[in-house]
Amino acid sequence: MNAIVDQVSQSVQHNCDIADARHGADFGMCTYLMKMREYYRWEKGLGFRDRLPKDDVGDWLSAREALWAELAEAEFGAVTVAGERFDPFDADGVNAALEPHALVYSAGLALGAKPHFFLGRLLRREAPLEGFDLRVADVELARGLSAPPAMTRGRSIFLRREALRRYLWEKLESWRWSRPDNAFGRAVACYPFESDLDAALEQMTDSELASAREHEIGEFLAGEQLGEAWNRLLLDLAQTPAELMARAVRDHLADCTRTLPMLVESGRDASIHCFAGNLTGMRREIFPGLRGAYEQWRNARDPEPLAAIAALGRRHWAELAAALLDLHRRHGARAAGPVAQLVAAHHL
């Protein structure tokens, strides 16, 4: 069985390396160096508190960039499981073959239509809705430079606990530079990070995994509502500001449908702070009312403003998403401009 796992891991990692060769340099320099440092930590099996040897990291970085240069024109290879070969984007077929080995695989297109792959140990599997599959991965055996903690692909959701833990660690390290009084800092204060970092990080990871679960179920429900036409819209908007806007609209629809109601009803203060702390970029820009509702909740500890903005948001973002689809039907590949204008005019 170890030979099978090694073979699958190698074939998936090869495709991860090709994806990184094509898109690893797309990040800004600071983000790129931070991600490469944590990628080194993952590949070498180092703990979060282990000191990274500067010279070794530099040599590794040079070697990795040289590998990417060799792979820049390479084609993605088949994923091989026990001698059976699968198209690398056939996640359903690969996962069916991996089931006896307690592994989970995901493949698809991420932000900017960038190919994305990962392989991990299967922690658990759920069926929270009829005809719907949710897999939670723990230890990651193959991954790329970018490691999104959660993804929805068709009728399947993939949650990556290790990726989420690393993401929270990176945010914690960044916050500790100046320890600002912000939403993420308030989330940190809910856990015993000063006395037991490892235990606190485990607790926070489990809490935020629950939030990620609800968001991805919301994404699935949004996908059922919007249909395959939404994916065609994203492909035509790829690598434009309009793509970021459209993705933010759907994210807000998912959160107002599932994430926010769960957080409010369960009284998860730490996760509400963390949710607000992750409201950045385009998501923050087009939904200023959510930030206001968070501040009202923080000051009065009254859940009503958050519940109200979630209910309002469900209607608003669903109507706006439908309008974006209508624009795409009318404008096709030239929809980026009209989409950006419509979203800019309909902040909530």
C-alpha angles and dihedrals in degrees: 000000000000089000090054092049091048092050093050092045092052094049093048093045089051089058091045088054092050091050089050091048088057100041111011092102093053092092124088113261097257093047091044094053092046092050092046091051092053091043088056089050091053095045093049094045093238124162123241093253095046113112113243112230105236097211093046091049090050092051091046091050092052092048092048093050090049089052090050090052089056092049099043093105097032123120122232113265132223119271108239121209118179091333095313116118123216134187104258091238094051094098093160093055094045093048092050089054092045096051095093089052097052093239132133128209133190133186134170146103120302131190111330091020089282116162114246133188138173141168126201146158112276109244097178143333128221140181103206093165133029113273091009131113130203123188125187117203124199120177110034118223099180130017144145135237091275113057113181108195095221138027138174117212116178107302094346133086123201120199117189110203095183092049090050091049091052091046091053090047091053091050090048092051091049092048092050093062091078104355096223120196096250139128095274091049089054089052090051090052090061091067133059096251094143095054104030114014096177095050092044092051091049091051093048092047092054092048094049092044087063090052092048089050092055093045092053092047086052089050090052092050090048089052091052089052098044099037132202090312088078092062090050089051091053092050091053091048095045116144094005129110086248090065090056089049094049092048090049090052091054092044090055091047089053093047095046089049099047119352103054096042090051093048093048096044094047095044094232099170096173092051092047088055090047091047090054090045090057093051096107141135118005093353090060094043098055097040108048090149091068092059089050092051090050091053090050090051092047094051099042102021086227111144093201097090091054093045090049095049090048091054092046091045094053090061097038099049094041090053092045093048090052089050091051090053089051090052090051092050089054100039104026113184090002094061098102095091097046091044092052091048094049095048091046089055094049108054114150 
